[in-house]
């Protein structure tokens, strides 16, 4: 899934994903709401970890790209995923 500063959301995991964007002078933040039913059929109390990565691409010359975890080839590559632990 991806979201931009205009809060345009593209989701490949299903419907029901929502985003909220706030923009300040030097940054922008996004908060995502992902329904538990879209997370591989897990129930709310079963979810303890989630494999993911976060990336950004800033248009311009040159194009800036960065990610939370190292990306070898593509952001969607399983080797570029890290694990979030929910406690």
CORWO-V729202 format. One record per helix or strand of 2 or more residues. SS is the DSSP state (alpha for helix, beta for strand). FROM is the first residue (numbers start at 1). TO is the last residue. If there is no record, write none. Layout:
ss:from:to
SS:FROM:TO
SS:FROM:TO
This chain:
ss:from:to
beta:2:3
beta:9:10
beta:18:23
beta:28:33
alpha:36:38
alpha:44:46
beta:49:52
beta:55:58
beta:64:67
alpha:78:80
beta:82:85
